[in-house]
Amino acid sequence: MNGLHILSELLLMPLIAFVVGLMMVLMMRKISARIQRRIGPPFFQPIYDIVKLYGKDTQISHGLIHDIGIIMAVGGYIGAEILLPVPGMEGIADKGGIITLSYFLMIPSLGMALGVGQCANPNGSIGISRALTSMLAYDVPFIIVVFGAAWHYQSTSLVGMIEYQQMNSWGIVEMPFLATAGLFALQGMLGKQPFEIYIAPAEIATGPMVEMSGKYMGGLFVMQTFQLYTAGVLYASLFLGGGESWLSLLPKAFLVVAIPMSIAFMFPRYKTEDVIRILWKWPVMLALIGLAFIL
Amino acid sequence: MKKELLIKEKQAKRTNPLAHVFDDFIDFCQSKSLFMLHYCTGCGAIELPPAMTSRFDMERLGIQPMVTPRQADILLVTGYVSVKTLKRVILTYEQMQAPKYVIGICSCTVNGGMYWQSYATAKKLNDYMPVDVYIAGCMPRPEAVLEGLQRLKENIKNDRKQQKGSAWKEYFANYDTYLGNQQHLFGDDWQTPVDIIAEAKLYGLEGEGTYGKNTEKLAKVQQPLLPQEMKL
């Protein structure tokens, strides 16, 4: 494998993630529309939104850290994409492994915290403190799930995990408790109801996004596409056997992302302390039971 | 002053042959994706939920509600505007990022409607900020609201050809007139947190009417903006 080959993969992997993520955003908006008996947005709506936001005539910046925060938020996910193996492309996945990836997934939240801090909007500060609190809440079951999966596959490399699952059976069959706990954590990671505390449009006016306008909001929209893609593909590689080809990987990833959205509208929004309580109780308990089975 | 005019000329001259393609594409996207901030001042607000939800579904036209002025493109003023409310509407409008559009719903925003004789109500919204589309009626049905939004989308798409969808430039170009009307209602010490003149200078949006006797009056009373004191 020469340098040019790796370089082309490093460019292609985030690009594919962006395109697939756009479709995932569209799918989520369509699902929420269908649940509410609406038609929903047209096919190219996510692209229209992003182009429009970047094409605004006036852009307000609150300072250097505000700019850097957004770059960190998008860059953290771009870094995560090249560590996430997909059919035909491995990037630097065999060098990083899942532990590096878990660290990369925290960078966007920290970047947002930096950027929002300089906006000095009280709603933004409340929002980002809630976002970091909920990160603390969902990361505990998430890390237990990652540890359990790595123990079971006897490997911290995602490439190795996918190979194991394709030789034997899928992770969801061998570790059902861990897979369920992972879905729980996913709901919190994507910030869907009932763990929607840091967006809360009617309460704190979309929290961290309150002062974001134009290209800053556009950056966050791009970040959302990467976030959905990462969540879907990571869960599919951990528990659903990854994919031999894109045709088998993409349906799994879309299915995983569709689950949180489909059940989101059944719930109201929890209070911050209740989110921590429920995420540290049920998914952690499930994950520990799952861990006891495989250890 | 000279330097700023130079900047303006530079912006007007587009040397890239593909520039108009990008401009048209951005115009197209702007007309297809509109984030809406509804400032529900009066009874017209009750017609918005049916326009947004399953019956008429605004999202299929690419219009969705947003909750802060920073993110929004459209400011919907849905009903009468009292003098006290108008201050807030102006603060909200000035915080929005251009291109921004204002839609006045109900007769009250057109000419005061049934509040014509009220001493506490601002009659024409157009005197205080440039309005793109008026939707008359007491109150307009959701069909009429959607019709007005479609009209706005058409205007935005044909903006560069017909100069219809850029009423927001008026606010920068004729700031003196708008400021005069605002001072007439709120008193001579009226000042907003957003420095419109500085913004007009920065983006090259100044016009003949940006400066005048009203802006001179503002310059006399204008306090520099300082961060608020932190206290519990």
HADDOCK unambig.tbl for C-alpha pairs under 7 A between the chains (distance, minus, plus):
assign (segid A and resid 36 and name CA) (segid B and resid 54 and name CA) 6.45 0.50 0.50
assign (segid A and resid 37 and name CA) (segid B and resid 54 and name CA) 5.42 0.50 0.50
assign (segid A and resid 38 and name CA) (segid B and resid 53 and name CA) 6.93 0.50 0.50
assign (segid A and resid 38 and name CA) (segid B and resid 54 and name CA) 4.62 0.50 0.50
assign (segid A and resid 38 and name CA) (segid B and resid 57 and name CA) 5.96 0.50 0.50
assign (segid A and resid 39 and name CA) (segid B and resid 57 and name CA) 6.94 0.50 0.50
assign (segid A and resid 39 and name CA) (segid B and resid 60 and name CA) 6.27 0.50 0.50
assign (segid A and resid 40 and name CA) (segid B and resid 59 and name CA) 5.68 0.50 0.50
assign (segid A and resid 40 and name CA) (segid B and resid 60 and name CA) 5.08 0.50 0.50
assign (segid A and resid 41 and name CA) (segid B and resid 59 and name CA) 5.33 0.50 0.50
assign (segid A and resid 41 and name CA) (segid B and resid 60 and name CA) 4.40 0.50 0.50
assign (segid A and resid 41 and name CA) (segid B and resid 61 and name CA) 6.96 0.50 0.50
assign (segid A and resid 41 and name CA) (segid B and resid 62 and name CA) 6.03 0.50 0.50
assign (segid A and resid 42 and name CA) (segid B and resid 60 and name CA) 6.03 0.50 0.50
assign (segid A and resid 45 and name CA) (segid B and resid 62 and name CA) 6.69 0.50 0.50
assign (segid A and resid 48 and name CA) (segid B and resid 29 and name CA) 4.82 0.50 0.50
assign (segid A and resid 48 and name CA) (segid B and resid 32 and name CA) 6.45 0.50 0.50
assign (segid A and resid 48 and name CA) (segid B and resid 33 and name CA) 5.84 0.50 0.50
assign (segid A and resid 49 and name CA) (segid B and resid 33 and name CA) 5.50 0.50 0.50
assign (segid A and resid 51 and name CA) (segid B and resid 26 and name CA) 6.69 0.50 0.50
assign (segid A and resid 51 and name CA) (segid B and resid 29 and name CA) 6.47 0.50 0.50
assign (segid A and resid 52 and name CA) (segid B and resid 26 and name CA) 6.27 0.50 0.50
assign (segid A and resid 52 and name CA) (segid B and resid 29 and name CA) 5.50 0.50 0.50
assign (segid A and resid 52 and name CA) (segid B and resid 30 and name CA) 5.10 0.50 0.50
assign (segid A and resid 52 and name CA) (segid B and resid 33 and name CA) 6.90 0.50 0.50
assign (segid A and resid 55 and name CA) (segid B and resid 26 and name CA) 6.24 0.50 0.50
assign (segid A and resid 56 and name CA) (segid B and resid 98 and name CA) 6.26 0.50 0.50
assign (segid A and resid 56 and name CA) (segid B and resid 99 and name CA) 6.37 0.50 0.50
assign (segid A and resid 57 and name CA) (segid B and resid 98 and name CA) 5.35 0.50 0.50
assign (segid A and resid 57 and name CA) (segid B and resid 99 and name CA) 6.03 0.50 0.50
assign (segid A and resid 58 and name CA) (segid B and resid 97 and name CA) 5.59 0.50 0.50
assign (segid A and resid 58 and name CA) (segid B and resid 98 and name CA) 5.29 0.50 0.50
assign (segid A and resid 59 and name CA) (segid B and resid 97 and name CA) 6.54 0.50 0.50
assign (segid A and resid 201 and name CA) (segid B and resid 67 and name CA) 6.49 0.50 0.50
assign (segid A and resid 205 and name CA) (segid B and resid 67 and name CA) 5.64 0.50 0.50
assign (segid A and resid 205 and name CA) (segid B and resid 68 and name CA) 6.44 0.50 0.50
assign (segid A and resid 210 and name CA) (segid B and resid 68 and name CA) 6.23 0.50 0.50
assign (segid A and resid 211 and name CA) (segid B and resid 70 and name CA) 5.95 0.50 0.50
assign (segid A and resid 212 and name CA) (segid B and resid 70 and name CA) 6.31 0.50 0.50
assign (segid A and resid 212 and name CA) (segid B and resid 71 and name CA) 6.56 0.50 0.50
assign (segid A and resid 213 and name CA) (segid B and resid 70 and name CA) 5.04 0.50 0.50
assign (segid A and resid 213 and name CA) (segid B and resid 71 and name CA) 5.00 0.50 0.50
